[in-house]
């Protein structure tokens, strides 16, 4: 059973539609108690890091996520859910979950002469510096849909599974143990996105 974390700051409906298309059994809950039986968790997110952290703390999902990652329960973070798993976000100067060491920086903080439009919005292809089951069956340079103004900056670059090029190298997917996260929106990325979600939900096995 897949558990979807609904903390009032996530793109829950589009994730549900994608899982429905895959025939994946799931439950969505607004409190940790509703997801205690889930074998894997999806942690979506859109919007502002500071607001999202406030909602996580209010709901108790902050400590719930830390506990589940410590228990090696597979977790997939999406978009904002790929950012606030790190230590700190420049967005609102927000202390985050600290599940992976690193910071989240605005494009302009990384390069104060950054020439491209922010947010980074639209389709961008990926490169894979590290092989991972999450991308099984997905070709090199396949395109996924991005919407973000802040960029993952992990302390340890070996956690990076995939990157995109948008004026700078943008870490697009990361993994530390059972915790994996993607900056793009797989649920809005057509067949490649569904393939990625299938790989997470079914572990790469046929249904």
ABEGO torsion letter per residue (X at the ends): XBBBBBAGABBAAAAAAAAAAAGBBBBBBABAAAAAABABBBBBBBEBAAAAAAAAAAAGAAAAAAAAAAAGBBBBBBEAAAAAABABBABGGBBBAGABBEBBBBAAAABAABABBOBBBEBBBBBBABBBAAABGBBBGBBBBBBBABBBBBABAAABABBBBBGBBBBABBBBEABBBBABBAAAAEAAAAAAAAAAAAGGBBX
